[in-house]
Amino acid sequence: MDRSEAYALLTEEMARLSRLAPDELKALGETSIEVDRQGAGGGSYRVEMTVEQTEGGRFVVLGRIHDNDTYRFSLLEERLEFEPGKAD
């Protein structure tokens, strides 16, 4: 397991979600999003994310990543809070 590779994949997927339009983010609700990714080093990972909207109109993406060896045990977790259309 390459933690730096896994972290790069996790933050890449979270950043992708942060670029969606507000209506697209709202449509996701609090549904769990799962994405399978292959790392450059050959590792297979699963990224799991949820999107929540705060009362102030900001969004929060909660993400975690694991591989088959750590299935259902998060290897890494990250939180990204942002306001659509504005760089933080």
N, C-alpha and C positions, 0 to 999 in steps of 0.2 A: 504494500500500500504506500503510495507516494502522497504524503499529506499536502505538499505544495501544489502538486498537480490537481488533487481533489479540490483544494481551496480555489484554485484558478477556475476550474469548471463550475463550481458553486457560484462564485461571484459573477461569472460571465452570464449564467442563466438568470440570476437575480437582476442584473443590469438590463438584460433583454426585457424582462417584465416591466422594469421601471420606465422603459421607453414607450410603452403602450399608451394610447389615448385614455383619458379618464373614463369614458364610457365603456371601453373595453375592460378596464380594470374593475369597474363596478359590476360588469356582467360576470366576472369570475367569481364574485361573492367570496365566500370562505371555502370554496372548493379546493381540494388538494390537487396539485398539479404534479405529475410525476414524469420525469424525463430521463431516459437512459442515454448515457454518454460514454464514449470511448476516449480515454486519455492518450496523449502523444506517446507515453511510455507503455501503452498496451493495456492499461488497467481499465476494467469495466466498472462504471459507477451508476448509481441511481440518485438523481437529485429530486427532492420532494420540497414543494413550496406551497405556501398559502398566502393570499393577499387579503389584507383587512383595511378598511377605511376608518380613519379616526374622526372624531367629532369636528375637528378643525379642517377637514377636507384633505388632509394628507393621507398617504397610503403607507402601509407597512408590509414588506415582504419578509416572511419568515422562511428560511431555507435550511435544509440539512442535506447531507450527502453521505452515502455509505456504499460499500461494495458487497459482493456476495458473502465475504467472510464476516462482515460486520452487519449483515442484514438485520434491520429493525433496531440496530444500535447505531446511533449517529456517530459517524467519524468526526464530522465537523458541523457546527451550526452557526448561522449568521443571521443578522437582522439588518434590514435596510429600510429607513424611513425617508420619504421624499414627497414633494409636491409636484404633480405632473406639470411639465412644461417649464420647470425652474431647476436650474443646476444648484445642488447643495454644496 
